[in-house]
Amino acid sequence: MELLLGCGSKRDKQMGSETWTGLTTVDLNPDHRPDIIADLSRTPWPFADDAFDEVHAYEVLEHLGSQGDYIAFFAQFTEIWRILKPGGMLLAKVPSVDSPWLWGDPSHTRAILPETLVFLSQKQYRIQVGKTPMSDFRYIYFADFEPMWMDVENGTFSFVLKAIK
C-alpha cells in the first residue's frame, strides 16, 4: 500500500519501483480528484496507524507549517511515521537550498535541508546531544526515522527515510 501526499493533478511515481501498489492519493484541492481530500497541515491525518508501506511526498513538504515552527514540523513527520508500517519508507522531494523555487514560490513556507533530517533520528539525538550544538526535541518528538538515501541535484533535494518502530 502506497500513499501519495499532495498529489495535485499528477499520479506519476517519481521514486522507488516503477509502478504503484494499492495507491491512495490525498490533496487539499478537490479539483485534482484525490481519493481523500485533506488539509495535511492539520493533524491527525485521516489514516490508520501502520497503514502504508510507502509514503510519497513530491514537492509538498515545503508547503506545510512555517520555518521555525518546530511543533508543526515534528507533528507532521510524526504523522508520516505513524501511518507507515514498521520499516516503511518515506520517499520525498523538496526544493534544494540552491533552488530559486525554495523561497520564490509564495506558498513555500518551510525549507527542508539534508541537515534537517538529523532531527528525525533518535540515534542522532543519542550521539549528538550534549556534544554538538544540536537542539534536543525528544520531549515532543518520539518518532524515529533512519535516513536511507539522499541526493541534491538540479535544484531538488531527494531523500528516503525508513520508519524505525
Beta strands, then each sheet from edge to edge (+ up, - down):
strand 1: 2-5
strand 2: 23-27
strand 3: 36-37
strand 4: 52-58
strand 5: 84-95
strand 6: 145-153
strand 7: 156-163
sheet 1: 3+ 2+ 1+ 4+ 5+ 7- 6+
end
